[in-house]
Amino acid sequence: MKKYTNTGNKDTRSGFGAGMDELGKTNENVVALCADLTGSLKLGDFQKNHPERFFQIGIAEANMIGIAAGMTIGGKIPFTGTFANFSTGRVYDQIRQSVAYSDKNVKICASHAGLTLGEDGATHQILEDIGLMKMLPGMTVINTCDYNQTKAATLAVAEYKGPVYLRFGRPKVANFTPEDQKFEIGKAVLLNEGNDVTIIATGHLVWEALQAAEELEEKGISAEVINIHTIKPLDEEAILKSIKKTGCVVTAEEHNYLGGLGESVARTLTQNHPAPQEFVATKDTFGESGVPELLMEKYELNAAAIVRASEKVIKRK
């Protein structure tokens, strides 16, 4: 099994901030809009270095989306920034009408997604956003796994024409992907080859999947691990190739199992190659206030949960 090294825990939102500051220097059409959360979104450097292209909208997320949509008409590439809950649930009507339906080149950038928002609790821990956004026609949905990948994704979406939902998080997590990586929208990343079970993970669960694969190897189980950073469009070719080899799959995501990555994989299997599947995700529930690591343990969103799901799905083959 290939071993991955954590070069130091870093928050994915800082990867977004670093990517935005670089874009400010290299792409004069990139503008940033923020809903009173500059520090939380790590947009401070962009604001300091490119003040004429930074717009503080305040706590008016719906207005921010409308302004961003309008800016695209003049050729600008607007990146909107706020918490994932406010980036989607609060402004879904504006996104649907002004961005998706109108096919505007807006990049909706959402931090503090999932349970790992932690102590802020259920009202802020959105676990439905991937489902909301992937159902919008024409919307690309990206969920990155570490600092380096988030920075690379931020740079990539600026070059992509069309609406994008870019999801990342608050806590410091393992940073293990290459610093100089090329981020290809819609292209899965095969992290480890295996024969007994496919583990398909996204976001913070990718590192947990790698840890699970190591534990499974100690038990004599060979796990193939795939990083799905782009949930829509989904790399169905990579998914099917792996599952045809292993015969079963575990999907892992920091999101409700209804409407998330797991359901997209299940649809792909149903239409092309039916196989046993287990879901590591929240089970149709809201979150609660708590320390991120403990929440991930309680809601079974960690390496131990992936190991249990893998052992269970193998028995179903």
C-alpha positions in Angstrom: 0.0 0.0 0.0 1.2 3.5 -0.9 1.9 5.6 2.2 1.0 9.2 2.4 2.7 11.8 4.6 0.9 14.5 6.5 3.1 17.5 6.0 1.3 19.4 8.8 -2.3 20.0 9.7 -3.7 23.1 7.9 -7.3 24.3 7.4 -8.8 24.0 3.9 -10.2 27.5 4.1 -6.7 28.9 4.3 -6.0 27.0 1.0 -8.9 29.0 -0.5 -7.4 32.2 0.8 -4.0 31.5 -0.6 -5.5 30.6 -4.0 -7.5 33.8 -4.0 -4.5 35.9 -3.2 -2.6 34.3 -6.1 -5.5 34.8 -8.5 -5.6 38.4 -7.5 -2.1 38.7 -8.9 -2.6 36.7 -12.0 -6.2 37.3 -13.2 -7.4 40.9 -13.2 -11.0 39.8 -13.8 -11.2 37.9 -10.5 -13.2 39.8 -7.8 -14.1 38.7 -4.3 -17.3 39.4 -2.5 -17.8 38.5 1.2 -20.7 38.5 3.6 -19.0 40.0 6.7 -16.7 37.0 7.2 -13.4 38.1 5.7 -11.4 36.6 8.5 -13.2 33.3 8.5 -12.9 32.9 4.7 -9.2 33.9 4.9 -9.7 36.7 2.3 -7.6 39.2 4.3 -4.6 39.0 1.9 -6.8 39.5 -1.1 -8.5 42.5 0.5 -5.2 44.0 1.5 -3.4 43.4 -1.8 -6.3 44.0 -4.2 -8.7 46.4 -2.4 -10.3 47.7 -5.6 -11.5 44.2 -6.4 -12.7 43.3 -2.9 -16.4 44.0 -2.0 -17.6 43.7 1.6 -21.4 43.1 1.2 -22.2 42.6 4.8 -24.7 40.2 6.3 -26.8 40.3 3.1 -26.0 37.0 1.3 -28.9 37.1 -1.1 -27.8 40.6 -2.3 -24.2 39.2 -2.6 -25.3 36.5 -5.0 -27.3 39.0 -7.1 -24.4 41.4 -7.3 -22.1 38.6 -8.3 -24.4 37.5 -11.1 -24.5 41.0 -12.4 -20.7 41.4 -12.3 -20.3 38.5 -14.7 -22.1 40.5 -17.4 -19.1 42.8 -17.5 -16.7 40.0 -17.8 -15.7 39.7 -14.1 -15.2 36.4 -12.4 -16.8 36.8 -9.0 -16.0 34.6 -6.0 -18.5 34.8 -3.2 -17.5 33.8 0.3 -19.4 32.9 3.4 -20.3 29.8 5.5 -21.7 26.9 3.6 -25.0 27.1 5.3 -25.4 30.8 4.3 -23.9 30.1 0.8 -26.7 27.6 0.0 -29.7 27.3 2.3 -30.1 31.0 2.9 -29.8 32.0 -0.8 -31.0 29.0 -2.8 -33.6 31.0 -4.7 -31.1 33.6 -5.8 -28.6 30.9 -6.8 -31.2 29.0 -8.8 -32.7 32.0 -10.6 -29.8 34.4 -11.0 -26.8 32.0 -11.3 -27.8 28.5 -12.4 -30.8 29.2 -14.6 -29.0 32.2 -16.1 -25.7 30.2 -16.4 -23.7 32.9 -14.8 -19.9 32.5 -14.2 -20.2 32.8 -10.5 -18.0 30.8 -8.1 -19.9 30.1 -4.8 -17.2 29.4 -2.2 -18.4 27.9 1.0 -16.4 27.4 4.2 -17.3 25.8 7.5 -19.2 23.0 5.9 -20.3 19.9 7.7 -20.1 18.7 11.3 -16.5 19.9 11.7 -17.7 23.5 12.0 -18.0 22.2 15.6 -19.1 24.3 18.5 -21.4 26.6 16.4 -23.9 23.8 16.3 -26.7 22.4 14.1 -27.9 25.8 12.8 -24.5 26.3 11.1 -23.5 22.8 10.3 -25.2 22.3 7.0 -25.2 18.6 5.9 -27.5 19.0 2.9 -25.6 21.5 0.7 -24.0 19.0 -1.7 -27.5 17.6 -2.5 -29.0 21.1 -2.9 -26.2 22.2 -5.3 -25.8 19.1 -7.4 -29.5 19.1 -8.3 -29.1 22.5 -10.0 -28.7 22.1 -13.8 -25.3 23.2 -14.9 -23.8 23.6 -11.4 -20.4 22.1 -10.9 -19.8 20.8 -7.3 -16.4 20.5 -5.8 -15.5 19.3 -2.2 -11.7 19.4 -1.5 -9.8 17.3 1.0 -6.8 19.4 2.2 -5.1 22.7 2.0 -3.1 22.0 -1.1 -6.0 20.6 -3.0 -8.3 23.5 -2.0 -5.7 26.1 -3.3 -5.3 24.2 -6.6 -9.1 23.9 -7.0 -9.5 27.7 -6.4 -7.1 28.4 -9.2 -8.8 25.8 -11.5 -12.3 27.1 -11.1 -11.3 30.6 -12.1 -10.4 29.1 -15.5 -13.6 27.1 -15.8 -16.5 28.8 -17.5 -19.8 28.3 -15.6 -21.2 28.3 -12.1 -19.3 26.4 -9.5 -19.9 25.4 -5.9 -16.6 25.0 -4.0 -17.0 23.5 -0.5 -14.3 23.4 2.2 -14.0 23.5 5.9 -12.9 25.2 9.2 -10.6 22.8 11.1 -7.0 22.0 10.6 -6.7 18.7 8.9 -4.0 16.6 7.4 -2.3 18.2 4.4 -1.0 15.3 2.2 -1.7 16.0 -1.5 1.1 17.4 -3.7 1.8 21.1 -3.4 2.3 21.5 -7.2 -0.7 19.3 -8.2 -2.8 20.0 -11.3 -6.5 20.1 -10.3 -8.7 18.5 -13.0 -12.4 19.3 -12.5 -14.4 16.0 -12.9 -11.4 13.8 -12.7 -11.1 11.3 -9.7 -7.7 10.7 -8.0 -6.7 7.1 -7.4 -4.8 7.2 -4.1 -4.3 3.5 -3.5 -4.8 0.4 -5.5 -6.6 -2.6 -4.0 -8.6 -5.7 -4.8 -11.1 -6.4 -2.0 -13.1 -3.2 -1.5 -13.3 0.3 -3.1 -13.4 3.2 -0.7 -14.7 6.4 -2.4 -14.3 9.5 -0.2 -14.6 13.2 -0.5 -13.5 16.2 1.6 -12.3 15.6 5.1 -13.1 11.9 4.8 -10.3 11.3 2.3 -7.6 11.3 4.9 -9.8 9.1 7.1 -10.2 6.7 4.2 -6.4 6.4 3.8 -6.1 5.7 7.5 -8.8 3.1 7.2 -7.0 1.4 4.3 -3.9 1.0 6.4 -5.9 -0.6 9.2 -7.6 -2.9 6.7 -4.3 -3.9 5.3 -3.2 -5.1 8.7 -6.3 -7.3 8.7 -5.4 -8.7 5.3 -7.9 -6.7 3.4 -6.8 -4.8 0.2 -8.6 -1.5 -0.1 -8.6 0.7 -3.2 -9.0 4.4 -2.2 -10.4 7.0 -4.6 -10.6 10.8 -3.9 -13.7 12.2 -5.5 -13.1 15.9 -5.2 -15.6 16.7 -7.9 -19.1 15.3 -7.1 -20.6 16.8 -10.2 -19.6 16.0 -12.9 -18.9 12.6 -11.4 -16.0 10.5 -12.8 -18.2 7.5 -13.4 -15.5 5.8 -15.5 -13.0 5.7 -12.6 -15.7 4.5 -10.2 -16.9 1.7 -12.4 -13.4 0.6 -13.3 -12.6 0.2 -9.6 -15.8 -1.5 -8.5 -15.7 -4.0 -11.4 -12.4 -5.1 -9.9 -13.2 -5.1 -6.2 -16.9 -6.0 -6.4 -18.1 -3.7 -3.6 -17.8 -0.1 -2.4 -17.9 2.1 0.6 -18.7 5.8 0.1 -17.5 8.3 2.8 -18.6 11.9 3.1 -19.2 14.6 5.8 -22.8 15.0 4.5 -26.2 13.5 4.8 -26.4 10.1 3.1 -29.5 11.4 1.4 -28.5 13.4 -1.6 -24.8 13.3 -1.3 -21.9 11.6 -3.0 -23.1 8.1 -1.9 -26.3 8.5 -3.8 -24.5 9.7 -6.9 -22.4 6.6 -6.8 -25.4 4.4 -6.1 -27.2 5.8 -9.2 -24.1 5.1 -11.3 -24.0 1.5 -10.1 -27.7 0.9 -10.6 -27.5 2.1 -14.2 -24.2 0.4 -15.1 -22.9 -2.3 -12.7 -25.0 -3.2 -9.6 -22.8 -4.0 -6.6 -23.0 -3.9 -2.7 -22.5 -0.5 -1.2 -22.3 0.9 2.3 -22.6 4.6 3.3 -20.4 6.4 5.8 -22.4 9.6 6.2 -24.8 11.3 8.5 -28.1 9.4 8.7 -30.8 12.0 8.0 -30.0 14.0 11.1 -28.9 17.5 12.1 -25.6 18.0 13.9 -25.0 19.4 17.4 -22.5 21.6 19.2 -19.2 19.9 20.1 -15.5 19.4 19.4 -15.1 18.4 15.7 -13.2 15.2 16.4 -15.8 14.0 18.9 -18.6 14.8 16.6 -17.0 12.8 13.8 -16.7 9.9 16.2 -20.3 10.1 17.4 -21.8 10.4 13.9 -19.5 7.7 12.6 -17.5 9.8 10.1 -14.0 8.6 10.7 -11.5 5.9 9.8 -13.0 3.4 12.3 -16.4 3.8 10.7 -14.9 3.2 7.3 -13.2 0.1 8.5 -16.5 -1.3 9.9 -18.4 -0.4 6.7 -15.7 -2.1 4.5 -15.8 -5.3 6.5 -19.6 -5.3 6.3 -19.8 -4.7 2.6 -17.2 -7.4 1.8 -19.4 -9.9 3.4 -22.3 -8.9 1.1 -20.3 -9.7 -2.1 
